[in-house]
Amino acid sequence: MRVISAPFEGKLTTIGGLAEARALDSVADIVLAVTPGEHVVPYTRAGAKLGYVLVRGDFAPAIVDSLDAVDSVLKFTIEDRV
């Protein structure tokens, strides 16, 4: 499992690649805790996560590769706080 965190504080404008990420063979589930338009902050407490990703794999390297594959397609666009 990996918690999805915002890299900085701001307004979440789009979530891209969700269907593609969920379609990856190793992905068991992706749960989002936010929707576009919400104010987001970096993950420093449970309520601040964007969501989480669950992947399956037999070995640690395969799990890391799966999480990296999700990271390559699942994109969150955040407007910098101004």
FIVEXZA-654591 format. One line per 4 residues: their letters; for each residue x, y, z of C-alpha. Coordinates in steps of 0.1 Angstrom, whole numbers. Layout:
FIVEXZA-654591
a) X Y Z | ...
//
This chain:
FIVEXZA-654591
mrvi) 0 0 0 | 11 35 -7 | -5 67 5 | -9 93 -22
sapf) 3 127 -11 | 2 162 -25 | 37 176 -31 | 26 210 -20
egkl) -5 229 -7 | -30 242 -33 | -62 236 -52 | -66 202 -68
ttig) -77 209 -104 | -76 175 -122 | -70 138 -116 | -56 121 -147
glae) -49 85 -156 | -71 70 -130 | -87 44 -153 | -53 35 -168
aral) -38 31 -133 | -68 9 -121 | -64 -12 -153 | -28 -23 -144
dsva) -27 -60 -137 | -10 -56 -103 | -34 -29 -90 | -59 -43 -64
divl) -75 -10 -57 | -71 28 -58 | -91 48 -33 | -93 85 -36
avtp) -101 108 -7 | -103 140 -27 | -121 154 -58 | -111 183 -81
gehv) -118 217 -66 | -107 207 -31 | -79 223 -12 | -51 198 -6
vpyt) -19 198 16 | 10 174 19 | 4 143 39 | 13 150 75
raga) -18 135 91 | -44 109 81 | -69 134 68 | -44 150 45
klgy) -39 122 20 | -52 123 -16 | -59 86 -13 | -40 53 -14
vlvr) -30 26 -38 | -31 -11 -31 | -10 -34 -53 | -3 -71 -53
gdfa) 29 -90 -60 | 50 -119 -48 | 82 -101 -41 | 92 -66 -29
paiv) 109 -56 -62 | 77 -64 -82 | 56 -44 -57 | 79 -14 -60
dsld) 77 -17 -98 | 39 -18 -96 | 37 13 -75 | 61 30 -99
avds) 39 21 -128 | 9 36 -110 | 30 68 -103 | 38 70 -140
vlkf) 1 72 -151 | -18 86 -122 | -14 124 -122 | -28 151 -99
tied) -27 187 -111 | -25 212 -82 | -26 249 -86 | 1 264 -64
rv) -13 285 -35 | -12 321 -46
//
